[in-house]
Amino acid sequence: MIELSVIRDLVAIFGVIAGFTYYVLTVRNAQRNQQHQLETRQAQLFMQVYDRFTTKEFQNDYRTIVLRDDWTDYDDYVQNTGGIENLETSTPITVTFIYFEGLGVLVEEGLIDVNLVAKLLSASVIQVWEKFGPYFVEMRERTGQPRIYDKTEYLYNEMKRLRGDDWSFEGLIRTQAPR
């Protein structure tokens, strides 16, 4: 026959097990909630960044620079645009690159998921850096400022890593007849 002290010990043991199980489940639930909140905050931050990208003003600046003629080298670029001294030609470039620079910092710091950026903005990042990147690399060398738009270059490298050559506008802009 089981004695009363054994029953009491078993009840205590089961109570400890139940308490520990409850604690583990509570901690796991809290971790899931924290992860969900983090993902939600990242999505909200990304949408704020994306909203800026879709403004008429930003798109005007962006289109102004991507539709410009190509230049052969840095000197040709400066001669044809007037360089940074010419506000009319340099402002759209500066606005666009400062935007991508900030986005690069947010991605590098893990505040925005790089996959979100790749899905919606990779073509734009790649197009702008491939068009202007060589001029900024040359500017870094000539001015002795190695960090000029380095976060935009970082963002470009991440987009190329994630998207490869699957970014071209030929694939994005398709005119399909209505069905």
C-alpha positions as CSV (number, residue, x, y, z in Angstrom):
1,M,0.0,0.0,0.0
2,I,1.2,3.5,-0.9
3,E,1.9,5.7,2.0
4,L,0.6,9.2,2.4
5,S,4.1,10.7,2.2
6,V,4.8,9.1,-1.2
7,I,1.5,10.5,-2.5
8,R,2.4,13.9,-1.2
9,D,5.8,13.7,-2.8
10,L,4.3,12.6,-6.2
11,V,1.8,15.5,-6.1
12,A,4.7,17.9,-5.4
13,I,6.8,16.4,-8.2
14,F,3.9,16.6,-10.7
15,G,3.2,20.2,-9.5
16,V,6.8,21.1,-10.3
17,I,6.6,19.5,-13.7
18,A,3.4,21.3,-14.5
19,G,4.8,24.6,-13.3
20,F,8.0,24.1,-15.4
21,T,5.9,23.1,-18.4
22,Y,3.8,26.2,-18.0
23,Y,6.9,28.4,-17.7
24,V,8.5,26.9,-20.9
25,L,5.3,27.4,-22.9
26,T,4.9,30.9,-21.6
27,V,8.5,31.8,-22.6
28,R,8.0,30.2,-26.1
29,N,4.8,32.2,-26.6
30,A,6.5,35.4,-25.5
31,Q,9.4,34.7,-28.0
32,R,6.9,34.1,-30.8
33,N,5.1,37.3,-29.9
34,Q,8.4,39.3,-29.9
35,Q,9.4,37.9,-33.2
36,H,6.0,38.7,-34.7
37,Q,6.2,42.3,-33.3
38,L,9.7,42.6,-34.8
39,E,8.5,41.4,-38.2
40,T,5.6,43.8,-38.0
41,R,7.8,46.8,-37.2
42,Q,10.2,45.8,-40.0
43,A,7.2,45.7,-42.4
44,Q,5.9,49.0,-41.2
45,L,9.4,50.6,-41.6
46,F,9.8,49.1,-45.0
47,M,6.4,50.5,-46.1
48,Q,7.4,54.0,-44.9
49,V,10.5,53.7,-47.0
50,Y,8.6,52.3,-49.9
51,D,6.0,55.0,-49.7
52,R,8.7,57.6,-50.2
53,F,9.9,55.7,-53.2
54,T,6.5,55.9,-54.8
55,T,6.0,59.6,-54.4
56,K,5.7,61.7,-57.5
57,E,8.6,63.8,-56.5
58,F,11.0,60.9,-55.9
59,Q,9.9,59.2,-59.1
60,N,10.5,62.4,-61.1
61,D,14.0,62.6,-59.7
62,Y,14.6,58.9,-60.3
63,R,13.4,59.0,-63.9
64,T,15.3,62.1,-64.6
65,I,18.6,60.4,-63.8
66,V,17.9,56.9,-65.3
67,L,16.8,58.4,-68.6
68,R,19.9,60.5,-69.0
69,D,22.5,59.8,-71.6
70,D,25.4,57.5,-70.7
71,W,28.8,58.9,-70.2
72,T,32.1,57.4,-71.1
73,D,34.0,58.2,-67.9
74,Y,34.1,60.4,-64.8
75,D,35.4,63.5,-66.6
76,D,32.8,63.2,-69.3
77,Y,30.1,62.8,-66.7
78,V,31.3,66.0,-64.9
79,Q,31.6,67.9,-68.1
80,N,28.1,67.0,-69.3
81,T,26.3,67.4,-66.0
82,G,28.3,70.2,-64.5
83,G,29.1,67.9,-61.5
84,I,27.8,68.5,-58.1
85,E,28.0,72.3,-58.5
86,N,25.1,72.2,-61.0
87,L,22.1,71.9,-58.7
88,E,19.7,71.3,-61.6
89,T,21.5,68.2,-62.7
90,S,22.9,67.0,-59.4
91,T,19.8,67.3,-57.1
92,P,17.9,64.4,-58.6
93,I,21.1,62.3,-58.4
94,T,21.7,63.3,-54.8
95,V,18.1,62.8,-53.8
96,T,18.1,59.3,-55.3
97,F,21.4,58.2,-53.9
98,I,20.7,59.6,-50.4
99,Y,17.5,57.6,-50.4
100,F,19.3,54.4,-51.4
101,E,22.1,55.2,-49.0
102,G,19.6,55.3,-46.1
103,L,18.0,52.1,-47.3
104,G,21.4,50.4,-47.5
105,V,22.1,51.4,-43.8
106,L,18.7,50.0,-42.7
107,V,19.4,46.7,-44.6
108,E,22.9,46.4,-43.3
109,E,21.8,47.0,-39.7
110,G,19.1,44.4,-40.1
111,L,16.3,46.9,-39.5
112,I,14.6,46.0,-42.8
113,D,14.6,42.5,-44.3
114,V,16.8,42.5,-47.4
115,N,14.3,40.1,-49.0
116,L,11.6,42.7,-48.9
117,V,13.8,45.2,-50.6
118,A,14.9,42.7,-53.2
119,K,11.3,41.9,-54.1
120,L,10.2,45.4,-54.7
121,L,13.3,47.6,-55.3
122,S,16.1,45.5,-56.6
123,A,15.7,46.5,-60.2
124,S,15.8,50.2,-59.3
125,V,18.8,49.8,-57.0
126,I,20.7,47.7,-59.6
127,Q,19.8,50.1,-62.5
128,V,20.9,53.2,-60.7
129,W,24.1,51.8,-59.3
130,E,25.2,50.2,-62.6
131,K,24.6,53.5,-64.3
132,F,26.2,55.8,-61.7
133,G,28.4,53.5,-59.6
134,P,31.5,53.8,-61.7
135,Y,31.4,57.6,-61.4
136,F,31.1,57.5,-57.6
137,V,33.9,54.9,-57.4
138,E,36.1,57.3,-59.4
139,M,34.9,60.2,-57.2
140,R,36.0,58.3,-54.1
141,E,39.5,57.9,-55.6
142,R,39.8,61.4,-56.8
143,T,38.5,63.1,-53.6
144,G,40.1,60.6,-51.1
145,Q,36.7,59.9,-49.6
146,P,36.2,56.1,-49.8
147,R,32.8,56.1,-48.2
148,I,30.9,58.1,-50.8
149,Y,27.7,56.2,-51.4
150,D,29.2,53.0,-50.0
151,K,25.9,51.9,-48.5
152,T,24.3,52.2,-51.9
153,E,27.0,50.0,-53.3
154,Y,26.5,47.6,-50.4
155,L,22.7,47.5,-51.2
156,Y,23.5,47.0,-54.9
157,N,25.7,44.0,-54.0
158,E,23.0,42.5,-51.9
159,M,20.4,42.9,-54.6
160,K,22.8,41.3,-57.2
161,R,23.4,38.4,-54.7
162,L,19.7,37.9,-54.2
163,R,18.4,38.6,-57.7
164,G,21.4,37.9,-59.9
165,D,20.6,38.9,-63.5
166,D,16.9,38.5,-62.9
167,W,16.1,42.2,-62.6
168,S,16.0,43.6,-66.1
169,F,13.3,46.1,-67.0
170,E,12.6,44.1,-70.2
171,G,11.2,41.4,-68.0
172,L,9.3,43.9,-65.8
173,I,7.7,46.1,-68.4
174,R,5.5,43.9,-70.5
175,T,2.5,45.1,-72.4
176,Q,0.0,42.3,-72.3
177,A,-3.2,42.5,-74.2
178,P,-6.3,42.3,-72.0
179,R,-7.9,38.9,-72.0
